[in-house]
Amino acid sequence: MNVICEETPLPASMDPFWARSSNKSKLQGLLRNYVLAHPRPITDIAVSGIGFSPNIDPCQGIFNSSYPTPVPDLDVNIEEADVRTIPHVLDATNCGANQVILLSNDTDVVVLGLHYWSIWKAHGLKELWIKAGLGTTARYIPLHTLAIRMDTVQSYHPLHHLTGCDSTSKFGTKTAGLKANPEKYLQNFARNPYDTAFNLVEEFLEHVYQSKVPSDCQTMDHLRYHLFHHISKTILNLPPTSNLTRGHIQRAVYWAHNVDMLSG
């Protein structure tokens, strides 16, 4: 769509609409401008920026019913919308909020919320909720309670980037990642980007992939050999080589480390 404004009718089929990244950007710009032009008189609003390195439209806030003003602390060089919630929650907590509700139906947001809960809690946050579903299926999930009950919570953020997100290629499902013993393989992932145990992380990804085809392999090259000779997989159906998997791990390390820098 060349132009998206308030009078633009919804397409008959939304699937082709969402498939175009330019449509999403235009819709985001429309919503951003509408919110800034129609603020609620008793609500403080911080609208995330649009763009990436540097922001085309900077983050702006409306506080105490004032006019929109820049909020440079929330301008981050992160394109992924899920990750942009991290500095927003931290900023709200530092401004005195002790309860935050995330509105999302995305599992990735749950993973990020669980991972950063301990950091936000240290800054004064007492409750972190996520509202999922629509209409009669809407429900509030207490992430602060789940984080206490889950021992592997520190492994969720690496799992998010390694299995696939908006910034990395899809390598497997979150469910397969949770079953692949992430607490064993990912506890120190990305804490020091120059000291990554690539062999250990590759073994984790091999376990993620082998959930489809059980094997005793520990590297992707060995898994490829096993699938080709024993499962009759063709060259088009094989997983990536160990060399390409290393590149995927490096990208995941880069994003995980940079996102951690945003959390304060």
N, C-alpha and C positions, 0 to 999 in steps of 0.2 A: 504494500500500500504506500502510495507516494505521500499522502497527508493523513494524519490522524488527529482529529479535533473532537470537541464535545458533541458535535452534530454527526459524526461519522457513525453509520449504522454498523452493528456487529455483523461479521460475515456469517453466511449460512452454515459454513463448516469452520470451526476454530482450529482444527489440526493444521491446515496449511498456514494459518496465521501465525501460530506459535513456532512453526518450523523456520521462520525468517527472523534472524537476530535483529535486523533493522526494524521490523515491526515492534519487537519488544522494546527497543530503545526509544522509539517514538511514543509508545504507550507510556513508558516510564517518564518521559519528559512531560507528557500531558498531565499525568497524575501529580508529578512533582509541582508543576506550575499551579495546578488547581489547589493543592493543599496550602501552598504558600500564599495564594490569593484569597483563600477562604479559611483562615484559622479559627479555631474554637476559642472563644474569649477567656475560658478558664483553664486551657490546656497548653502546656509548654510543648513545643514541637521541634525536633531536630530532623531535618530531611537530608538523607545521605546524598553525597555528590554523584554526578553522572560523568563517566569518562574514566580514563586510566592513564596516569603518568604523563603529564599532570592532569588533574580533573578538568574536563571541559566546563562543567558547572560545579562550583565548589559546594561543600556542605553548608547549609544555612539553617538557622534556628530562629524561632519566634518564642520569646520568653516574656512573660508578664504583659502579653497582648501588645508587644512592641512590633516594629517593622522588622522584616527579615534581616538578619545580620550574619556575617560569615562565622563559621565555627571551624577554624583551621585545625584544631586538635583532632577533628574527626575526618579530615581529608587524608585518606590512605591510598597507597598505590596497590590496591587489591581489587581485582576485577570481579571476583566471585561474590555474588550477593550474600550467600550464606555466611561467608567469613566476615563481611562488613558488619554483621551484628555484634561481633566481639568487642570492638572499641566503643560501640554505642551502649552496650550493657555496662561496660566499665565506666564510661562517662556518666551514665545515669546513677550508678552506684556512688561514684565520687561526689555527685551533686546531692546525695542524701537519700536516694531511693533504696528501700530495703526489701522491696518486692518487685520482680520483673516478670512480665508475661510475654513470651515469644509467640507470634502468630505464624504458624507454618505447618504444612502437611508433609514436610520433607524429613526423611530419616536422617539426612546429613546434619540438619540443625540440631536434632536430638544428640547426635554423636558429639558435635562441637560443644553443646551446652553441658553435657556430662564431663567432658574433658576440662573445661575452664571453670567449672563450678567452684573448685577449691580456691582458685585465684580470686574470683569475684567475692567469695565468702570472706576471704582475708581483707578485702576492702570494705566490708560492712554489709554485703548482701545477705539477707536471711532466707529468702524464698525465691526459687526460680521455677517458673511454670511454663509449659508450652500448651497452647490451645490448638488442637488438631480437629479435623472434621468440619462439616458444614451442617447447618440446620439442626435436625434432630440427632445427628451423629456427632455433634460437637462435644468435646470433652477436654478437661484440663488435666494434664499429666504433671505431677510434682517431680521435677528432675532433681531437686535437692534431696528428696527421699531416695530416689533410685541411685544417685551417686554414692550415698552412704552404704547401700546394700550391695553394690557391685565392686568386687575386688579388682577387676581388670580395667577400671575406668581410665587410668593413665595410658592405656594402650589404644583407646578408641580414636584419638586424634590421628596417630600414624596409620591406623587401620582405614580411616576415612580417606586419606590421600593415596594409600597403596592400592586399595581395591577399586578406586576410581571416583572422581568428583568432577566439578566443573573445570578444574585446572589440570587434571591428570587423566590418562586413558583408563577405561574400565578394564580391570583385571579379574574381577570376580564379584560376587555379591557380598554384602555386609554380613549376611548370615553365615556364609562359608568362611569369612574372615574370623568371626567370633568362634567358630568351631575349630579353627586352625591353631589354637593355643597362643593367642597374641601376647599374653602376659609372659610367655617364655622367650619370644623372639623380638618383641618391640619395646621393652621397658625403657631402653636408653636411646631409642630412635630419635635422631635429629637434635639431640641435646648438644652434641658437638658435631657440626656438619663435616668437619675434616677427619672425623674418626668414626666412620660408619662401618658396621660389620656387614658388608655386602653379602657375604656367604650365608650369614644367619638370616638376613631379610629375604634373600632369594629362596632359601629353604622354606620360609613362611609362605611366600607366594606360590611355591610349588605345592604346598599343602592346600592352599586356597583353590588352586586349579584342580588338584587331584580329587577334590570332593566329587567331581563329575566322573573321574576314572581312577579308582584307588590303585596305588602302586607304592613301591618302596623307594622311589627315586628321591634324591635330595637336591638336584639341580634341574633347571629347565632343559638343558641339553640332554640329560639322561632321560627326562620325561618324554622329550620329543622322540628319542630313539625307541623308547618303550612303546609309545603310541603308534609309531610308524610300523614297527615290526611285529607287535603282538596284538594291537587293537585294530589294525588295518586302516588307520587314519591316513588321509591324503595330505599332500604338502600344504593344501589350502586350509586344512582343519587343525594344523599343529599349533601349539602355543609358541610365543616368541623364544628366540635363542637366549642363552645366558647373557650374551653380550648386549642384546637389546633390552633385556630385563634390567640390567645394570643401569642403563640410561633412564628407564622408568623409575627406578629406585632413586637415582640422583635428582630427578625432577620432584619426586615426592619429598625428599629431604629438603630441597630448596623451599618448597611451599610451606612445609610443616615448620621449618625453622623461622621463616619470615612471619608466618602467622603468629607463632609464639612471641615474637618481638612486639606484636601489637597488644598483647594482653597485659603489658606492664610488668 
